[in-house]
Amino acid sequence: MKKWIGSALVYLLLVVGGYSAYSFYAGEDVSQGDEGSHEEHQEEEAHSEEEEHGEHEEEDHAGGHGDHEGESSSSEVQADVKLDGEEMTITLTDVEDNPMDSLEVNHEKLMHLIVISEDLEVFKHLHPEKVSAGVFTAKADLEDGMYQAFVDIKPSDLQYVNEAHPVMVGDHDSHEDAHVHLEPKTEWTKVQGDYTVTLDVNNFSVKENVVLSFEIKGAEPEDYLGALGHVVVVDEGLDEFIHVHPREGEDPVFEAHFSKPGMYKLWAEFKLDGKVYAFPYVLEITE
C-alpha cells in the first residue's frame, strides 16, 4: 500500500512538474512571438513611413524644381548690340545661332531700343530699322560714357527675356563707374517748356500693381506709337526693365508691377503739340 501511494505521488509530481515546465516554456515562446511580431510591425511601419517620407521628398523636390524652372525662364532669342561711330547695330539670333526674323509689330514698330546712361540722366527711345534678316540699325547720337541698351521686341514664336546690353562710347579707361544711388523724391510735378505733368501714384508696394496717373497741362496728349503715352522704368542698377502702356481710355493712366523693392527711375513719354517729351521721376518701392 505504501509503495503504491509513493508511486502515485511520484507520478503526480512528474505530471505537475511537466505541466508547469510546458506552461513556462510555451508562455515564453508566445511572449517572444508577440514581441517579435510587434518588432516586425514596428519595422514595417518605420519602413513604410520612410518610403512615404521619401516619396514626399521626391514630390516636393520635383515640384520645387518645376517652380524654380518656371521662375527662372531663359531667353530663346539673343540680342547683340554694337556701336560703330553713331550707328548702332542690333543682331537677333535663336538658340542655334541662326538669324531670328520672326517678330510681331508692337506699338507700330518691330523694335523699340531704349538706351539709358549709367548715371540715369540720358534717356533715348529709338526705333531701329530692319536692314536684313535679324539685323536692325539705328542712329544713336550719344556723348562719351557708359550706357545700357534694352532691345524691346515681341518674337512671334520664341520666348524672349529683355536684358541690359552695355554700350561704351569713347575710351573705356577715361570713364569711372557712373552707377548712382537714387534718393527718394517727393516732387511729382515736372515742367518742360510750356507743359506741366504731375504724377499721382496709388501705392508703392511690390505686393500689388502700382497705378501711375498723369495730369498734363498745356496740351492734350496726342497718339504716340498707337497709345496716349509710354512709361519706361528701370531700377537704379539698370538690371530690371519695365515698359508699360496706358490702360484703354482717354486718360494717361498706366499700371506697372515691381518684382522687388528698391529705387527706380521712370520716364513718362508724351507727344505734345507734335513733339515727344520724356518726363523723369524717381520712385521708391517698398515691401
Secondary structure as UniProt FT lines:
FT   HELIX           2..71
FT   STRAND          77..84
FT   TURN            85..86
FT   STRAND          87..94
FT   TURN            95..96
FT   TURN            107..108
FT   STRAND          112..117
FT   TURN            118..119
FT   STRAND          123..126
FT   STRAND          129..132
FT   TURN            133..134
FT   STRAND          135..139
FT   STRAND          145..152
FT   STRAND          164..169
FT   HELIX           172..174
FT   STRAND          189..192
FT   TURN            193..194
FT   STRAND          195..201
FT   TURN            206..207
FT   STRAND          210..217
FT   TURN            225..226
FT   STRAND          230..235
FT   TURN            236..237
FT   STRAND          241..244
FT   STRAND          253..256
FT   STRAND          262..272
FT   TURN            273..274
FT   STRAND          275..286
//
